[in-house]
Amino acid sequence: MASENRINIDIFKSVTRAIAHSEDLDIMANHLAQMLTASLDVKGCAIFVLNAVTEELEILASFGLSAKYLTKGPLNTPKSINETFKGHPVVIADIQQKNQNLQYPEEARKEGIAAIVSLPIIHLDEVIGVLRLYHFEPWKVSDQDLDALQVLAGVVGLAMMYTRFHNTVHAIAEVLGHTFQVQLTAKAGRK
């Protein structure tokens, strides 16, 4: 369970390139999950969006985790590593040790997960989602890597909000363009 630095500038370059070249949130999130899993040599990664109404996490993207694990049940904010929802990263270095933060510890063991890092995805001081990394062996995350992962989670939050705003603006422009075209056609028909 060594504490070694795993995150370097190449990972940041890859993540920012993936974000900068994608307008589709689902595609971007799936690329990020796959990229982080491979770059960090961990079992898997999941990116969740927080549903503020139900207070549950909804899966946006994942890589390396089975469908059975991903559909094990709802992830409720008060039960599922809840410090993350207060804006704090949580490292569960070894799930074999008694830990009250896990909502589904037995399912995690059956999935072959030995450690979990849960990071809040924050936008404008509000938790909008969670980035989780799952390791197949106990993992003592270095302070430097934890800081870097928090920055990456922040970048993911910016990307999530950007793609939402981008898609909203394009949808509005499309509606307005259609409305404007209808008005022009109507005026032309009156002449």
Phi and psi in degrees as GROMACS dihedral restraints (atoms count N, CA, C in turn):
[ dihedral_restraints ]
;  ai    aj    ak    al  type     phi  dphi    fc
    3     4     5     6     1   -72.5    20    10
    4     5     6     7     1   149.6    20    10
    6     7     8     9     1  -102.6    20    10
    7     8     9    10     1    93.9    20    10
    9    10    11    12     1  -120.7    20    10
   10    11    12    13     1   151.7    20    10
   12    13    14    15     1   -77.9    20    10
   13    14    15    16     1   127.0    20    10
   15    16    17    18     1  -112.2    20    10
   16    17    18    19     1   -20.3    20    10
   18    19    20    21     1   -97.3    20    10
   19    20    21    22     1   126.7    20    10
   21    22    23    24     1  -128.5    20    10
   22    23    24    25     1  -178.6    20    10
   24    25    26    27     1   -63.0    20    10
   25    26    27    28     1   -29.8    20    10
   27    28    29    30     1   -63.0    20    10
   28    29    30    31     1   -36.6    20    10
   30    31    32    33     1   -66.3    20    10
   31    32    33    34     1   -43.2    20    10
   33    34    35    36     1   -61.6    20    10
   34    35    36    37     1   -41.5    20    10
   36    37    38    39     1   -60.4    20    10
   37    38    39    40     1   -46.7    20    10
   39    40    41    42     1   -62.0    20    10
   40    41    42    43     1   -44.6    20    10
   42    43    44    45     1   -64.8    20    10
   43    44    45    46     1   -46.8    20    10
   45    46    47    48     1   -67.1    20    10
   46    47    48    49     1   -34.6    20    10
   48    49    50    51     1   -64.4    20    10
   49    50    51    52     1   -43.8    20    10
   51    52    53    54     1   -61.3    20    10
   52    53    54    55     1   -39.7    20    10
   54    55    56    57     1   -71.0    20    10
   55    56    57    58     1   -43.8    20    10
   57    58    59    60     1   -67.6    20    10
   58    59    60    61     1   -22.4    20    10
   60    61    62    63     1  -106.0    20    10
   61    62    63    64     1    19.9    20    10
   63    64    65    66     1  -135.6    20    10
   64    65    66    67     1   132.5    20    10
   66    67    68    69     1  -103.6    20    10
   67    68    69    70     1   -10.1    20    10
   69    70    71    72     1  -101.8    20    10
   70    71    72    73     1   116.3    20    10
   72    73    74    75     1   -60.2    20    10
   73    74    75    76     1   -42.7    20    10
   75    76    77    78     1   -63.5    20    10
   76    77    78    79     1   -45.6    20    10
   78    79    80    81     1   -64.1    20    10
   79    80    81    82     1   -45.2    20    10
   81    82    83    84     1   -60.4    20    10
   82    83    84    85     1   -47.0    20    10
   84    85    86    87     1   -64.3    20    10
   85    86    87    88     1   -40.4    20    10
   87    88    89    90     1   -64.8    20    10
   88    89    90    91     1   -41.2    20    10
   90    91    92    93     1   -62.2    20    10
   91    92    93    94     1   -42.4    20    10
   93    94    95    96     1   -63.6    20    10
   94    95    96    97     1   -44.2    20    10
   96    97    98    99     1   -60.8    20    10
   97    98    99   100     1   -44.2    20    10
   99   100   101   102     1   -66.2    20    10
  100   101   102   103     1   -44.2    20    10
  102   103   104   105     1   -63.9    20    10
  103   104   105   106     1   -44.8    20    10
  105   106   107   108     1   -66.1    20    10
  106   107   108   109     1   -38.9    20    10
  108   109   110   111     1   -60.6    20    10
  109   110   111   112     1   -48.0    20    10
  111   112   113   114     1   -70.4    20    10
  112   113   114   115     1   -45.1    20    10
  114   115   116   117     1   -64.9    20    10
  115   116   117   118     1   -37.9    20    10
  117   118   119   120     1   -92.4    20    10
  118   119   120   121     1    -4.3    20    10
  120   121   122   123     1    53.3    20    10
  121   122   123   124     1    51.7    20    10
  123   124   125   126     1  -113.3    20    10
  124   125   126   127     1   173.1    20    10
  126   127   128   129     1   -66.8    20    10
  127   128   129   130     1   -45.1    20    10
  129   130   131   132     1  -168.0    20    10
  130   131   132   133     1   175.3    20    10
  132   133   134   135     1  -146.0    20    10
  133   134   135   136     1   143.5    20    10
  135   136   137   138     1  -137.3    20    10
  136   137   138   139     1   141.3    20    10
  138   139   140   141     1  -117.8    20    10
  139   140   141   142     1   122.7    20    10
  141   142   143   144     1  -114.5    20    10
  142   143   144   145     1   150.2    20    10
  144   145   146   147     1  -108.6    20    10
  145   146   147   148     1   138.1    20    10
  147   148   149   150     1   -85.0    20    10
  148   149   150   151     1   123.5    20    10
  150   151   152   153     1   -88.1    20    10
  151   152   153   154     1   107.0    20    10
  153   154   155   156     1   -65.8    20    10
  154   155   156   157     1   -24.6    20    10
  156   157   158   159     1   -76.2    20    10
  157   158   159   160     1   -50.7    20    10
  159   160   161   162     1   -88.9    20    10
  160   161   162   163     1   -10.6    20    10
  162   163   164   165     1    56.3    20    10
  163   164   165   166     1    38.5    20    10
  165   166   167   168     1  -122.3    20    10
  166   167   168   169     1   154.5    20    10
  168   169   170   171     1   -87.9    20    10
  169   170   171   172     1   135.4    20    10
  171   172   173   174     1  -114.8    20    10
  172   173   174   175     1   132.1    20    10
  174   175   176   177     1   -67.2    20    10
  175   176   177   178     1   128.2    20    10
  177   178   179   180     1  -100.3    20    10
  178   179   180   181     1   -43.2    20    10
  180   181   182   183     1  -158.1    20    10
  181   182   183   184     1   154.3    20    10
  183   184   185   186     1  -155.3    20    10
  184   185   186   187     1   161.5    20    10
  186   187   188   189     1  -152.5    20    10
  187   188   189   190     1   136.3    20    10
  189   190   191   192     1    88.0    20    10
  190   191   192   193     1    -1.2    20    10
  192   193   194   195     1  -114.0    20    10
  193   194   195   196     1   144.7    20    10
  195   196   197   198     1   -74.9    20    10
  196   197   198   199     1   156.1    20    10
  198   199   200   201     1   -61.4    20    10
  199   200   201   202     1   -36.1    20    10
  201   202   203   204     1   -61.3    20    10
  202   203   204   205     1   -43.4    20    10
  204   205   206   207     1   -67.5    20    10
  205   206   207   208     1   -41.8    20    10
  207   208   209   210     1   -67.9    20    10
  208   209   210   211     1   -22.7    20    10
  210   211   212   213     1  -110.7    20    10
  211   212   213   214     1    26.4    20    10
  213   214   215   216     1   -68.3    20    10
  214   215   216   217     1   -19.2    20    10
  216   217   218   219     1   151.5    20    10
  217   218   219   220     1   170.0    20    10
  219   220   221   222     1   -67.6    20    10
  220   221   222   223     1   143.3    20    10
  222   223   224   225     1   -97.7    20    10
  223   224   225   226     1   102.0    20    10
  225   226   227   228     1   -87.4    20    10
  226   227   228   229     1   134.7    20    10
  228   229   230   231     1   -58.5    20    10
  229   230   231   232     1   -38.5    20    10
  231   232   233   234     1   -70.9    20    10
  232   233   234   235     1   -20.2    20    10
  234   235   236   237     1  -105.9    20    10
  235   236   237   238     1   -24.0    20    10
  237   238   239   240     1  -101.6    20    10
  238   239   240   241     1    87.1    20    10
  240   241   242   243     1    48.6    20    10
  241   242   243   244     1    61.3    20    10
  243   244   245   246     1   -65.7    20    10
  244   245   246   247     1   -19.5    20    10
  246   247   248   249     1   -62.1    20    10
  247   248   249   250     1   -27.2    20    10
  249   250   251   252     1   -60.8    20    10
  250   251   252   253     1   -35.1    20    10
  252   253   254   255     1   -77.3    20    10
  253   254   255   256     1    -8.8    20    10
  255   256   257   258     1   -94.9    20    10
  256   257   258   259     1     5.0    20    10
  258   259   260   261     1    93.3    20    10
  259   260   261   262     1    12.7    20    10
  261   262   263   264     1  -110.0    20    10
  262   263   264   265     1   137.9    20    10
  264   265   266   267     1   -71.9    20    10
  265   266   267   268     1   147.7    20    10
  267   268   269   270     1  -128.9    20    10
  268   269   270   271     1   129.2    20    10
  270   271   272   273     1  -114.6    20    10
  271   272   273   274     1   118.0    20    10
  273   274   275   276     1  -104.3    20    10
  274   275   276   277     1    92.8    20    10
  276   277   278   279     1   -66.1    20    10
  277   278   279   280     1   -27.2    20    10
  279   280   281   282     1  -152.3    20    10
  280   281   282   283     1   108.6    20    10
  282   283   284   285     1   -72.2    20    10
  283   284   285   286     1   -10.6    20    10
  285   286   287   288     1   -68.9    20    10
  286   287   288   289     1   -24.7    20    10
  288   289   290   291     1   -78.2    20    10
  289   290   291   292     1   144.2    20    10
  291   292   293   294     1   -55.6    20    10
  292   293   294   295     1   123.7    20    10
  294   295   296   297     1  -142.8    20    10
  295   296   297   298     1   123.0    20    10
  297   298   299   300     1   -81.3    20    10
  298   299   300   301     1    -8.0    20    10
  300   301   302   303     1   -75.3    20    10
  301   302   303   304     1   -19.9    20    10
  303   304   305   306     1   -87.4    20    10
  304   305   306   307     1   129.5    20    10
  306   307   308   309     1   -80.3    20    10
  307   308   309   310     1   -34.0    20    10
  309   310   311   312     1  -130.3    20    10
  310   311   312   313     1    67.2    20    10
  312   313   314   315     1   -65.4    20    10
  313   314   315   316     1   -37.7    20    10
  315   316   317   318     1   -67.4    20    10
  316   317   318   319     1   -40.1    20    10
  318   319   320   321     1   -64.6    20    10
  319   320   321   322     1   -36.8    20    10
  321   322   323   324     1   -63.6    20    10
  322   323   324   325     1   -43.8    20    10
  324   325   326   327     1   -61.9    20    10
  325   326   327   328     1   -44.9    20    10
  327   328   329   330     1   -62.4    20    10
  328   329   330   331     1   -30.1    20    10
  330   331   332   333     1   -76.9    20    10
  331   332   333   334     1   -11.1    20    10
  333   334   335   336     1    86.9    20    10
  334   335   336   337     1    22.3    20    10
  336   337   338   339     1   -91.6    20    10
  337   338   339   340     1   128.9    20    10
  339   340   341   342     1  -110.8    20    10
  340   341   342   343     1   -21.2    20    10
  342   343   344   345     1  -149.1    20    10
  343   344   345   346     1   150.4    20    10
  345   346   347   348     1  -136.5    20    10
  346   347   348   349     1   135.9    20    10
  348   349   350   351     1  -116.2    20    10
  349   350   351   352     1   123.0    20    10
  351   352   353   354     1  -117.4    20    10
  352   353   354   355     1   120.2    20    10
  354   355   356   357     1  -121.0    20    10
  355   356   357   358     1   133.2    20    10
  357   358   359   360     1   -72.0    20    10
  358   359   360   361     1   141.1    20    10
  360   361   362   363     1  -100.4    20    10
  361   362   363   364     1   113.4    20    10
  363   364   365   366     1  -114.9    20    10
  364   365   366   367     1   139.0    20    10
  366   367   368   369     1  -136.6    20    10
  367   368   369   370     1   124.6    20    10
  369   370   371   372     1    50.8    20    10
  370   371   372   373     1    50.6    20    10
  372   373   374   375     1    62.7    20    10
  373   374   375   376     1    19.2    20    10
  375   376   377   378     1  -124.8    20    10
  376   377   378   379     1   131.9    20    10
  378   379   380   381     1   -73.7    20    10
  379   380   381   382     1   119.3    20    10
  381   382   383   384     1  -110.7    20    10
  382   383   384   385     1    -8.0    20    10
  384   385   386   387     1  -176.6    20    10
  385   386   387   388     1  -174.1    20    10
  387   388   389   390     1  -141.2    20    10
  388   389   390   391     1   136.9    20    10
  390   391   392   393     1  -107.7    20    10
  391   392   393   394     1   122.8    20    10
  393   394   395   396     1  -123.2    20    10
  394   395   396   397     1   135.2    20    10
  396   397   398   399     1  -113.6    20    10
  397   398   399   400     1   135.9    20    10
  399   400   401   402     1  -120.0    20    10
  400   401   402   403     1   129.4    20    10
  402   403   404   405     1  -114.2    20    10
  403   404   405   406     1   149.3    20    10
  405   406   407   408     1   -86.6    20    10
  406   407   408   409     1    -1.0    20    10
  408   409   410   411     1  -140.8    20    10
  409   410   411   412     1   159.9    20    10
  411   412   413   414     1   -54.1    20    10
  412   413   414   415     1   144.3    20    10
  414   415   416   417     1  -142.2    20    10
  415   416   417   418     1   111.7    20    10
  417   418   419   420     1   -94.7    20    10
  418   419   420   421     1   105.6    20    10
  420   421   422   423     1   -77.5    20    10
  421   422   423   424     1   131.4    20    10
  423   424   425   426     1   -69.5    20    10
  424   425   426   427     1   156.8    20    10
  426   427   428   429     1   -60.1    20    10
  427   428   429   430     1   -39.5    20    10
  429   430   431   432     1   -63.9    20    10
  430   431   432   433     1   -43.6    20    10
  432   433   434   435     1   -66.4    20    10
  433   434   435   436     1   -37.5    20    10
  435   436   437   438     1   -64.0    20    10
  436   437   438   439     1   -41.9    20    10
  438   439   440   441     1   -61.4    20    10
  439   440   441   442     1   -44.5    20    10
  441   442   443   444     1   -64.2    20    10
  442   443   444   445     1   -40.1    20    10
  444   445   446   447     1   -65.4    20    10
  445   446   447   448     1   -35.3    20    10
  447   448   449   450     1   -65.9    20    10
  448   449   450   451     1   -39.2    20    10
  450   451   452   453     1   -64.2    20    10
  451   452   453   454     1   -43.9    20    10
  453   454   455   456     1   -60.8    20    10
  454   455   456   457     1   -41.7    20    10
  456   457   458   459     1   -62.9    20    10
  457   458   459   460     1   -38.0    20    10
  459   460   461   462     1   -63.4    20    10
  460   461   462   463     1   -40.0    20    10
  462   463   464   465     1   -65.5    20    10
  463   464   465   466     1   -39.7    20    10
  465   466   467   468     1   -61.4    20    10
  466   467   468   469     1   -41.9    20    10
  468   469   470   471     1   -61.2    20    10
  469   470   471   472     1   -44.1    20    10
  471   472   473   474     1   -61.9    20    10
  472   473   474   475     1   -43.1    20    10
  474   475   476   477     1   -64.3    20    10
  475   476   477   478     1   -40.2    20    10
  477   478   479   480     1   -61.4    20    10
  478   479   480   481     1   -46.5    20    10
  480   481   482   483     1   -69.0    20    10
  481   482   483   484     1   -40.2    20    10
  483   484   485   486     1   -59.9    20    10
  484   485   486   487     1   -48.7    20    10
  486   487   488   489     1   -65.8    20    10
  487   488   489   490     1   -35.1    20    10
  489   490   491   492     1   -63.7    20    10
  490   491   492   493     1   -47.4    20    10
  492   493   494   495     1   -64.0    20    10
  493   494   495   496     1   -42.7    20    10
  495   496   497   498     1   -59.6    20    10
  496   497   498   499     1   -48.1    20    10
  498   499   500   501     1   -66.0    20    10
  499   500   501   502     1   -36.6    20    10
  501   502   503   504     1   -65.3    20    10
  502   503   504   505     1   -45.3    20    10
  504   505   506   507     1   -61.6    20    10
  505   506   507   508     1   -42.7    20    10
  507   508   509   510     1   -65.5    20    10
  508   509   510   511     1   -38.3    20    10
  510   511   512   513     1   -65.0    20    10
  511   512   513   514     1   -41.9    20    10
  513   514   515   516     1   -64.1    20    10
  514   515   516   517     1   -43.7    20    10
  516   517   518   519     1   -62.2    20    10
  517   518   519   520     1   -37.8    20    10
  519   520   521   522     1   -65.5    20    10
  520   521   522   523     1   -43.9    20    10
  522   523   524   525     1   -64.8    20    10
  523   524   525   526     1   -45.6    20    10
  525   526   527   528     1   -64.8    20    10
  526   527   528   529     1   -39.2    20    10
  528   529   530   531     1   -62.7    20    10
  529   530   531   532     1   -41.6    20    10
  531   532   533   534     1   -65.6    20    10
  532   533   534   535     1   -43.3    20    10
  534   535   536   537     1   -62.8    20    10
  535   536   537   538     1   -43.5    20    10
  537   538   539   540     1   -63.7    20    10
  538   539   540   541     1   -40.4    20    10
  540   541   542   543     1   -64.2    20    10
  541   542   543   544     1   -40.8    20    10
  543   544   545   546     1   -63.3    20    10
  544   545   546   547     1   -42.5    20    10
  546   547   548   549     1   -63.5    20    10
  547   548   549   550     1   -42.1    20    10
  549   550   551   552     1   -63.6    20    10
  550   551   552   553     1   -41.8    20    10
  552   553   554   555     1   -64.6    20    10
  553   554   555   556     1   -40.7    20    10
  555   556   557   558     1   -64.7    20    10
  556   557   558   559     1   -42.5    20    10
  558   559   560   561     1   -65.4    20    10
  559   560   561   562     1   -39.8    20    10
  561   562   563   564     1   -66.5    20    10
  562   563   564   565     1   -34.6    20    10
  564   565   566   567     1   -71.0    20    10
  565   566   567   568     1   -25.1    20    10
  567   568   569   570     1   -80.0    20    10
  568   569   570   571     1   -17.7    20    10
